[in-house]
Amino acid sequence: MTDAPRPTGGDVLVEAMRAHGVDTAFGVVSIHNLPLVEAVDRDLRFVPVRHEASAVNAADGYARATGKFGVAITSTGTGAGNAAGSMLEALSAGSRVLHVTGQIDSEFLGLGRGVIHEVPRQLQMLQAISRFARTVERADQAREVLETAIADLDTLPSAPASVEWPIDFQYVGDAQTLSSPLRPAAAPVVDDDAFAAAVELIRQARRPLVWAGGGARTVGAPLQELIELLGAGLLTSNAGRGSVPENHPLVLGNFASNPGLDELVGEADLLLSIGTHFRSNETRSYHLPLPTPHVAIDVDAAAIGRVYQADVGLVGDAAALVPQLIGALRAQPRTRADDGWTEGVTAVRDAVRRKLSADIGAYGDICGAIHELLPTGSVIARDVTIPSSSWGNRLLPILDPRSNIFPFGGGIGQGLGMGIGAAVGRPDVPTLVMAGDGGLAVHLGEMATLAGEEPWCVLVIFNDGGYGVLRNLQEAYSGERHGVDLFTPDFGGLASALALPYALVRGAADFRSALEKAVTLHGPMVIEVDVTALSPAPKPYVPPVHVPTAGGGRQ
């Protein structure tokens, strides 16, 4: 009779994940995380990605698509450093990622002896890329550190957390006890006077608009009830897409900076913003005129008035505040929206979509095929590339915020990792990844992860031979091109080497046929779109960034 295997810190991690309904971790195995990886792989699911940054991206995509938190496991030192950029994306997006990294043996911490994988000040680095960062200082402390990190993940506004775990403590699974259940910090209590002032402003509005950001993603059905009650048009940031299904006639969507909305926005007599940062690329570098008075809701007091002055600020959880606003508005007489206002919102909504569809040439038919062929609820993960920025972030209807996955920090190369994580977390629907050839090359190795894990994931590569969006920017402002034309691989040959189904398309009809096949496979497939062959060609897309003129002005 053999003795039962000795518990390790990996068993502690598995217990914590199970307790919170998380069944998967993503990572790169190393001598400084072996006990963690072994336990997760044995008892739950471990997805071996090819780069630590992709481990965080995949955990991030899993979190956004499922509503749970995602887990990324990396090695110490360079491995943890590799994860930093993707942790900054999670920090920018307010994504609930638990980054668990190894650490050298506890007896050597801080001594600078040159232990393999040792780096100075790793904890300080983790503190810079996470809201919560802590070291496991004793083997019997690990569960408490993990639970404290998870409680912080659940505290609004959401943010990622990091735990570094010395390898000697990973091999020891001492009894883990919690003195009491750890809970997230409570949301702020709303000021009664501010709430009453907000209700009065909203009650008097005749031509209201609502702007939903990432903080509105958890509001759910009450947000739709609110805009219907007010007859308000709903603008969204990219992060707030799907907070109300985008097929709703009052959803203007992620078009706030589109000139087609200027007249409507100018006529509005109230703006209610919910959990938005008013990012530069969504507000014409903060020069977009917005309606007043402005009532702002945000769980972060510092965010209110940071970009656009708020006449009334409500500090609190939007998921609780919006139903309270509805109750207060229904309890007393209020001004109804002007005749024709809601019809005007819908007319403008339809007009800007028709105009954009006409401007993007053959992309319009590709967009239509994606919308028609993907089952309802499918996840759409978009890397930073021209098709995403010009139409994917606006025209593809998002009906559920969990379907909307995009690197809000703006870094390229993260889309495939995010898509893999989403596809693993949501195996019931296909995930479509929109990537460019330049961005995909950043983490090309994750195509091997796609082949090895076989999730229901369609990778669409829009190939224009380089960094097309920067190429357009250079040509628009200087007429020259530098550093934007790339050698790109034979994606068909690469797919063949990885035994991935593949199709090369040069037109919208070919794309439709390829996507029909991909959806039926219930597994991975690669579709390459030769952008240079598309007809009619889309208008060149120039990103909405501030380019100073020689005299210091703006263009």
C-alpha positions in Angstrom: 0.0 0.0 0.0 1.4 3.3 -1.1 1.1 6.5 0.9 -1.3 9.1 -0.4 0.6 11.9 -2.3 1.6 14.8 -0.1 -0.6 17.9 -0.7 1.2 20.8 -2.3 0.5 24.5 -2.7 -1.0 23.5 -6.1 -3.8 21.7 -4.2 -4.4 25.0 -2.3 -4.7 26.8 -5.6 -7.1 24.2 -6.9 -9.3 24.5 -3.7 -9.5 28.2 -4.1 -10.4 28.0 -7.8 -13.1 25.4 -7.1 -14.5 27.5 -4.3 -15.1 30.3 -6.8 -16.3 28.3 -9.7 -13.2 28.7 -11.9 -12.2 25.6 -13.8 -9.3 26.7 -16.0 -5.9 28.3 -15.7 -3.6 29.4 -18.5 0.1 29.6 -18.3 3.6 28.5 -19.2 5.1 25.7 -17.0 8.5 26.3 -15.3 10.7 25.0 -12.5 9.3 27.8 -10.4 5.6 26.9 -10.8 5.6 23.1 -11.3 3.5 22.2 -8.2 0.8 24.7 -9.2 0.7 23.6 -12.9 0.7 19.9 -11.9 -2.3 20.2 -9.5 -4.4 22.3 -11.9 -3.7 20.0 -14.8 -4.5 17.0 -12.7 -7.7 18.2 -11.1 -9.1 21.1 -13.3 -7.8 22.3 -16.7 -4.5 23.8 -17.5 -4.1 25.4 -21.0 -0.4 25.6 -21.9 0.1 28.8 -24.0 3.3 29.7 -25.6 4.1 33.1 -24.0 3.3 34.5 -20.5 1.7 37.6 -22.0 -0.7 35.3 -23.8 -1.4 33.5 -20.5 -2.7 36.8 -19.1 -4.6 37.6 -22.3 -6.3 34.2 -22.3 -7.2 34.6 -18.6 -8.5 38.1 -19.4 -10.6 36.8 -22.3 -11.9 33.9 -20.1 -12.9 36.4 -17.4 -14.7 38.8 -19.8 -16.6 36.0 -21.6 -17.7 34.1 -18.5 -18.1 36.7 -15.8 -15.8 34.7 -13.5 -12.2 35.7 -12.8 -9.4 34.3 -15.0 -6.2 32.7 -13.7 -2.8 33.0 -15.3 0.2 31.1 -14.0 3.7 32.3 -14.9 7.3 31.7 -13.8 9.2 34.2 -11.7 11.6 36.7 -13.1 11.5 37.0 -16.9 8.3 35.0 -17.0 6.5 37.4 -14.7 8.0 40.3 -16.7 6.7 38.9 -19.9 3.2 39.0 -18.4 3.5 42.7 -17.5 2.2 44.2 -20.7 -1.0 42.1 -20.7 -1.5 42.8 -17.1 -1.5 46.5 -18.0 -4.3 45.7 -20.5 -6.3 44.0 -17.7 -5.6 47.0 -15.5 -6.8 49.4 -18.2 -9.9 47.4 -18.9 -10.8 46.7 -15.3 -10.6 42.9 -15.9 -10.6 40.4 -13.2 -7.4 38.5 -13.7 -5.5 36.6 -11.0 -1.9 36.4 -11.9 -0.1 33.7 -9.9 3.7 33.8 -10.4 6.4 31.8 -8.9 9.3 33.1 -6.9 12.7 31.8 -5.9 13.2 29.9 -2.6 12.1 32.0 0.3 15.5 31.8 2.1 17.2 33.6 -0.9 14.7 36.4 -1.4 16.3 39.8 -1.5 19.9 38.5 -1.2 20.9 39.1 -4.8 22.8 35.8 -5.1 22.0 35.2 -8.7 19.5 32.3 -8.1 18.1 31.1 -11.4 15.1 33.3 -12.4 15.9 35.8 -9.7 15.2 39.4 -10.5 15.3 42.4 -8.1 12.1 44.1 -7.0 9.7 41.7 -8.6 7.0 42.6 -6.0 7.3 46.3 -6.9 6.8 45.4 -10.6 3.7 43.4 -9.7 2.4 46.4 -7.6 2.8 48.6 -10.7 0.7 46.3 -12.9 -1.9 45.2 -10.4 -4.1 46.9 -7.8 -3.4 44.0 -5.4 0.1 42.4 -5.1 1.4 40.2 -2.3 4.0 37.6 -1.5 3.2 34.3 0.1 5.5 34.5 3.2 4.7 31.1 4.8 3.3 27.9 3.4 0.3 28.0 5.7 -0.6 31.5 4.5 -1.1 30.7 0.9 -4.9 30.2 1.0 -5.5 33.4 2.9 -3.3 35.4 0.4 -5.3 33.9 -2.5 -8.6 34.6 -0.9 -7.6 38.2 -0.2 -6.5 38.6 -3.8 -9.9 37.2 -5.0 -11.8 39.5 -2.6 -9.9 42.4 -4.2 -10.8 41.2 -7.7 -14.5 41.4 -6.7 -14.1 44.9 -5.3 -15.4 47.7 -7.6 -14.0 49.1 -9.7 -12.6 45.8 -10.9 -8.8 45.4 -11.4 -6.3 42.5 -11.7 -4.4 41.0 -8.8 -1.0 39.3 -8.5 0.4 36.8 -6.1 4.0 35.7 -6.0 4.7 32.3 -4.4 8.2 31.1 -3.4 8.8 27.7 -4.9 9.6 26.0 -1.5 6.2 27.0 -0.2 4.6 25.6 -3.4 5.9 22.2 -2.6 4.3 22.3 0.9 0.6 22.1 1.3 0.2 22.9 5.0 -3.2 23.1 6.5 -5.0 26.2 5.2 -7.4 28.0 7.5 -9.4 31.1 7.1 -10.5 33.0 10.2 -13.6 34.2 8.4 -14.9 34.4 4.8 -13.2 37.3 2.9 -15.6 39.6 1.1 -15.0 42.4 -1.4 -15.0 46.0 -0.1 -18.5 47.5 -0.1 -19.4 50.0 -2.8 -19.7 53.6 -1.6 -23.0 54.8 -0.1 -24.7 57.3 -2.4 -25.2 60.8 -1.1 -28.9 61.5 -0.7 -28.7 65.1 -1.7 -26.8 64.3 -4.9 -29.2 61.5 -5.7 -32.2 63.9 -5.4 -30.5 66.5 -7.5 -29.7 63.9 -10.2 -33.3 62.7 -10.3 -34.6 66.3 -10.7 -32.3 67.0 -13.6 -33.2 63.7 -15.3 -36.9 64.3 -14.6 -36.9 67.6 -16.4 -35.0 66.4 -19.5 -36.9 66.5 -22.8 -34.0 65.3 -25.1 -31.8 63.0 -23.0 -28.8 61.0 -24.0 -27.1 58.2 -21.9 -23.5 57.3 -22.3 -22.6 53.8 -21.1 -19.0 52.8 -20.5 -17.4 49.7 -19.1 -19.0 50.4 -15.7 -22.4 49.8 -17.2 -21.7 46.2 -18.3 -23.2 44.7 -15.2 -26.3 46.8 -15.0 -28.3 44.4 -17.3 -32.0 44.8 -18.1 -32.5 47.9 -15.9 -30.4 50.0 -18.3 -32.7 49.1 -21.2 -35.7 49.9 -19.0 -34.2 53.3 -18.1 -33.6 54.4 -21.7 -37.1 53.3 -22.7 -38.5 55.1 -19.7 -36.7 58.3 -20.7 -36.9 57.9 -24.5 -33.1 58.4 -24.4 -30.6 57.5 -27.0 -27.8 55.3 -25.7 -24.2 56.1 -26.7 -21.6 53.6 -25.6 -17.8 53.5 -25.4 -16.2 50.5 -26.9 -16.1 49.0 -23.4 -19.8 49.6 -22.8 -21.0 47.8 -25.9 -23.7 45.3 -25.3 -24.8 46.9 -22.0 -28.1 47.1 -23.9 -28.4 44.8 -27.0 -27.2 46.8 -30.0 -30.2 45.8 -32.1 -32.4 48.0 -29.9 -33.6 51.1 -31.8 -32.5 53.5 -29.1 -28.9 52.2 -29.1 -26.7 54.7 -31.0 -23.7 52.6 -29.9 -20.0 53.4 -30.2 -20.5 56.3 -32.7 -20.3 59.3 -30.4 -17.4 60.9 -32.3 -19.0 60.2 -35.7 -19.9 63.5 -37.4 -23.3 62.0 -38.2 -24.3 62.4 -34.5 -23.2 66.0 -34.2 -26.7 67.5 -34.7 -28.4 65.1 -32.4 -25.8 65.5 -29.6 -26.0 69.3 -30.0 -29.8 69.2 -29.5 -29.7 67.0 -26.4 -30.5 68.7 -23.1 -29.1 66.1 -20.7 -26.2 63.6 -20.6 -26.3 60.8 -18.1 -22.9 59.0 -18.1 -22.4 55.6 -16.5 -19.0 54.2 -15.7 -17.1 55.7 -18.7 -13.6 57.2 -19.0 -14.5 59.3 -22.0 -11.3 58.0 -23.8 -9.5 60.3 -26.2 -10.2 58.2 -29.3 -13.9 58.2 -28.5 -14.2 62.0 -27.8 -12.0 63.5 -30.6 -9.1 63.9 -28.2 -11.5 65.4 -25.6 -12.8 68.1 -28.0 -16.2 66.5 -28.6 -18.9 68.8 -27.3 -21.3 66.9 -25.0 -24.7 67.9 -23.7 -25.2 69.7 -20.4 -26.3 69.3 -17.7 -24.2 66.2 -17.1 -25.1 63.6 -14.5 -22.3 61.2 -13.9 -22.4 57.8 -12.2 -19.1 56.1 -11.3 -18.0 53.8 -8.5 -14.6 55.7 -8.6 -15.1 59.2 -7.2 -11.9 60.4 -8.9 -13.3 59.5 -12.3 -16.3 61.9 -12.0 -15.4 65.2 -13.7 -11.9 64.0 -14.7 -12.6 64.7 -18.4 -16.0 66.3 -18.7 -17.3 68.4 -15.8 -20.3 66.8 -14.1 -23.1 69.0 -12.7 -24.1 66.1 -10.4 -21.9 63.1 -9.5 -23.2 59.9 -8.0 -20.5 57.7 -6.5 -21.7 54.2 -6.4 -22.3 50.9 -8.1 -24.3 51.5 -11.3 -25.9 48.0 -11.0 -27.6 49.3 -7.8 -28.0 52.9 -8.8 -29.8 52.5 -12.1 -32.8 50.6 -10.5 -32.9 53.2 -7.8 -33.1 56.0 -10.4 -35.9 54.1 -12.2 -37.9 53.8 -9.0 -37.5 57.5 -8.1 -38.5 58.6 -11.7 -41.6 56.4 -11.7 -42.6 57.7 -8.3 -43.3 61.3 -9.4 -44.5 63.1 -12.5 -41.8 63.9 -15.0 -41.4 65.6 -18.3 -41.7 63.3 -21.3 -39.3 63.3 -24.2 -40.0 65.8 -27.0 -42.2 64.6 -29.8 -40.0 63.1 -32.5 -36.9 62.8 -30.2 -36.9 59.0 -29.9 -37.8 58.6 -33.6 -34.9 61.0 -34.4 -32.5 58.9 -32.3 -33.4 55.8 -34.3 -33.2 57.6 -37.6 -29.7 58.8 -36.8 -28.7 55.4 -35.5 -29.6 53.8 -38.8 -28.1 56.6 -40.9 -24.6 56.4 -39.4 -24.6 52.7 -39.8 -25.6 52.9 -43.5 -22.9 55.5 -44.1 -20.2 53.5 -42.5 -21.3 50.4 -44.3 -21.0 52.3 -47.6 -17.5 53.6 -46.8 -15.9 50.2 -46.0 -16.5 48.6 -49.4 -16.3 44.8 -49.4 -15.9 44.9 -45.6 -19.6 45.7 -45.4 -20.5 42.3 -46.9 -17.9 40.6 -44.7 -19.4 42.3 -41.6 -22.9 41.2 -42.8 -21.7 37.6 -43.2 -20.3 37.5 -39.6 -23.5 38.9 -38.2 -25.7 36.5 -40.1 -23.7 33.3 -39.8 -22.5 33.5 -36.2 -25.0 32.0 -33.7 -26.6 34.5 -31.3 -24.3 35.0 -28.3 -21.1 34.2 -30.1 -18.0 35.9 -28.8 -16.2 38.4 -31.0 -12.6 39.0 -30.0 -11.0 41.8 -31.9 -7.3 42.6 -32.0 -6.3 46.2 -32.8 -6.4 46.2 -36.6 -8.1 48.2 -39.3 -11.2 46.0 -39.7 -11.7 46.2 -35.9 -11.1 49.9 -35.5 -13.0 51.0 -38.6 -16.1 48.8 -38.4 -15.8 45.8 -36.0 -15.9 48.1 -33.0 -19.1 49.7 -34.3 -21.1 47.7 -36.9 -21.0 44.2 -35.6 -24.0 44.0 -33.3 -23.0 43.1 -29.7 -26.1 41.8 -27.8 -24.3 40.8 -24.6 -21.3 42.6 -23.0 -19.7 39.1 -22.5 -19.4 38.8 -26.3 -17.4 42.0 -26.6 -13.7 41.4 -26.2 -11.2 44.0 -27.3 -7.9 45.3 -26.0 -9.1 48.6 -24.5 -5.5 49.7 -23.8 -4.9 49.7 -27.5 -2.0 47.2 -27.6 -1.7 45.0 -30.7 -1.2 41.2 -30.7 -3.5 40.4 -27.8 -6.6 39.3 -29.7 -5.8 35.6 -30.3 -4.9 35.0 -26.7 -8.0 36.7 -25.5 -10.1 34.7 -28.1 -8.6 31.4 -27.0 -9.4 32.2 -23.4 -13.0 33.2 -24.3 -13.5 30.1 -26.4 -12.3 27.8 -23.6 -14.6 29.6 -21.2 -17.6 29.6 -23.5 -17.5 26.2 -25.4 -21.2 26.5 -26.2 -20.8 29.1 -28.9 -18.1 29.9 -31.5 -15.6 32.6 -30.8 -14.5 34.7 -33.8 -11.1 36.4 -33.6 -10.4 39.4 -35.9 -6.6 39.9 -36.3 -4.3 41.6 -38.6 -1.1 40.1 -40.0 1.1 42.5 -38.1 -0.7 42.1 -34.7 -0.9 38.3 -35.1 2.9 38.1 -35.6 3.4 39.4 -32.0 2.1 36.1 -30.6 2.2 33.8 -33.7 3.0 30.9 -31.4 -0.5 30.9 -30.0 -1.6 29.3 -33.3 0.0 26.2 -31.8 -2.2 26.7 -28.7 -5.2 26.9 -31.0 -4.2 23.7 -32.7 -3.4 21.8 -29.4 -6.5 22.8 -27.4 -9.0 22.7 -30.4 -11.5 25.3 -29.1 -14.4 26.4 -31.2 -12.5 29.4 -32.4 -12.4 30.9 -35.9 -9.2 33.0 -36.5 -9.8 35.6 -39.3 -6.5 37.1 -40.4 -6.9 40.4 -42.4 -3.6 40.5 -44.3 -2.4 43.8 -45.8 1.3 43.1 -45.5 2.1 45.3 -42.5 0.8 47.8 -40.0 -2.0 49.2 -42.2 -3.4 51.7 -39.8 0.0 53.3 -39.2 0.7 53.2 -42.9 -2.4 55.2 -43.5 -1.5 57.6 -40.8 1.9 58.2 -42.2 0.6 58.7 -45.7 -2.1 61.1 -44.5 0.2 63.4 -42.6 3.7 63.0 -44.2 3.3 61.1 -47.5 6.1 58.8 -46.4 6.2 55.2 -45.1 8.7 54.0 -42.4 8.6 50.8 -40.4 5.1 49.8 -41.5 5.7 47.3 -44.3 6.4 43.8 -43.0 7.4 40.4 -44.3 4.5 38.2 -43.5 4.5 34.4 -43.4 2.7 32.0 -45.6 -0.3 31.6 -43.3 -1.7 28.7 -45.4 1.6 26.8 -45.0 1.7 27.6 -41.3 -1.9 26.4 -40.8 -1.0 23.2 -42.7 2.0 22.6 -40.5 -0.3 22.9 -37.4 -3.0 20.7 -39.0 -5.5 23.6 -38.8 -8.2 23.9 -41.4 -7.5 26.9 -43.6 -9.1 29.0 -46.3 -7.8 32.0 -48.3 -10.4 34.4 -49.4 -10.2 37.3 -51.8 -13.8 38.5 -51.8 -16.9 38.7 -49.7 -18.6 35.6 -51.3 -15.6 33.5 -50.6 -15.5 34.7 -47.0 -19.2 33.8 -46.5 -18.5 30.2 -47.7 -15.4 29.9 -45.5 -17.2 31.1 -42.4 -20.1 28.8 -43.0 -17.7 25.9 -43.0 -15.8 27.2 -39.9 -19.0 27.5 -37.8 -20.0 23.9 -38.5 -16.6 22.5 -37.5 -17.1 23.1 -33.8 -13.3 23.5 -33.6 -10.5 25.8 -34.8 -10.2 27.2 -38.3 -8.0 29.9 -39.9 -9.5 32.2 -42.6 -7.0 34.5 -44.3 -8.5 37.6 -46.0 -6.3 39.1 -48.8 -7.2 42.7 -48.1 -5.4 43.9 -51.3 -7.8 41.8 -53.4 -11.1 43.1 -51.9 -13.5 44.8 -54.3 -14.9 47.4 -53.8 -11.9 48.5 -51.8 -12.6 50.2 -48.5 -11.7 53.8 -47.9 -8.4 54.2 -46.1 -8.9 54.3 -42.4 -6.9 56.9 -40.5 -7.1 56.6 -36.7 -8.5 59.5 -34.7 -5.3 60.5 -33.0 -3.9 64.0 -32.3 -1.0 64.8 -34.7 0.6 68.2 -33.9 1.3 70.6 -36.7 4.6 72.3 -37.2 3.2 75.3 -35.3 2.0 73.2 -32.4 -1.7 73.2 -33.5 -3.9 70.3 -34.1 -4.9 68.4 -37.3 
